[in-house]
Amino acid sequence: MRVSGPWPALLSAALFGVSPTLTKMVIGDFSPVLVAGLLYLGSGLGLLLLQIFRRANIWYEYQTLSPLQRLS
């Protein structure tokens, strides 16, 4: 499913605005730099997993092609 238009951008902006407040509530009283670092770390790990799953899917699709289809 591919979503386009302004809605994903608005949702992203809303989540970006709410995330520090929610993180403060969950984690407690930590340094803002540590909280930002944890948020960036979580984002990076999530994107890494997404990339791994996407590449696994592409590799599977490539393996199912015949040799003639792989050349084109």
N, C-alpha and C positions, 0 to 999 in steps of 0.2 A: 504494500500500500504506500503510495507516494502522496504526501501532503504538501500543498503549495499555497501561496497566498500570504496574507499578513498574520494569520492565526498562529502559526508556529513561532514567528518572531515575537508576537505579543506574549505568548505563553513563556517563551524563553526569558523575556524581560521581566515578567512577573516572578518567575522562579528565581531569577538572579537577584531581584530586590528582596525577596522573602528569605532566601537562604542564610544570610548572616544572622538574622533574628532567630530563625529556627535553630541554627547551629549554636548560638549563644544559650538558648533555652536547654538544649540537649547536653552540651559539653560543660557549660558553666562559665566560670571566670578564668579565661585563658587570655594570653596575649593575642591581639588582633593579627599579628604576623603569623603566629602558629595556626590560628583558625583559617587564615587565607591559604597557608601552605597545605593544610589538610583538605580544604576544598579543591585546590588545584591538583593535589595527589589523587583524590577520588575521581575527579574529572578525567585525569590522564589514564587511570586504570580502567575506567569505563570505556573510554575511546579505544584503548588497547584491546579490550575484549571484543568490542564491536568490529575492529579491524581484523582480528583473528578469525572471527566467525564469518565475516564477509569473504576473506581470502579462502577459507575452507570451502565455502559454497562455490566460489569461482573455480577452485582446483577440482572439485567434484564435477562441475559442468564441463570443464576442459577434458577430464578423463573419459567422459561419456561420449565425446565427439569421435567420429571416425578420423583416421589419419588425413584423409582428403579434406575434411571440414576444418581440421586444425590449421591447414596451410592458408586458408582464405581469410 
